[in-house]
Amino acid sequence: MSQTRGLEGVVATTSSVSSIIDDVLTYQGYHIDDLAEQSSFEEVVYLLWNGKLPTKQELDAFSKELFANMQVPDEIFNYMKAYPIADVHPMAALRTAISQLGLYDKDADKNDVETAKKSAIKLQAKVATVVTGFARIRNGKELYNLKKA
């Protein structure tokens, strides 16, 4: 009897956003290596959400919107400071912080399309702040407050 490891050869779902054919990953038809070499993080997020790469004007507006929503409530970092920092896995810290952000989102219970888009922007913007904040805490460094920066 042969045994397959993991999900090799298993089709979990079909997607119009990405594909893997002959070990080549594409997003919206763009080869991942090309995107990694020639596109910014924000451009790739825009591509994944909108099905096309942004124009300069669209990218500028999208980047501004992300930057305007990067701030994370201080309470999230206070929780992180209480983690058993030597033992906690970074993904567990990120997953927990992302879940906790819902406690500070006044629109968390709304489910209309416009609110979902705003929530996606808010959440995407905060991920980098959470990750860098956790890294600073883990390395014994001070956190910067974006309100005062």
C-alpha positions, 0 to 999 in steps of 0.5 A: 500500500502506498501512502501520500504525505500531507495534501499532495495530489489532493484538490482542496478547492478551485480558485480564480485568485491563484493556481499551482500548475507544474509547481508554479504559483500564480496570483490572478495570472501573475507568476509569484516570482515576478510579483516578488521581484517587481511589486510591493506588498500593497500592490499584491494585496490590491491584486488579490482583492481586486483582480488587477494590479493598481494604477499609480493613483489607485496604489497611492489611495490604497496605501494611504488608506492602509497607513491611516488604519495601522494603529493597534490599541495599546491593550493588544500590546499589553496582552502580548507583554503578559505572554510567556514570551520565551515559549509562545510561538509567533503565529499563536501570538499573531492569531490571538492578537488578530482575534482580540482586535475584534473586541475593539472594532465597533463594526465587528457585528455588521456584515454588509459588503461596504463594512466588510471592505472597511474591515478588511482594510483595517485588519490588513493594515494592523497585521504589520503593526502587530507583527512588528510590535510582537517582534519588539516585545520579544526582543526586549525593545520599546514600542513606538506609539503611532499616535505620537509619531 
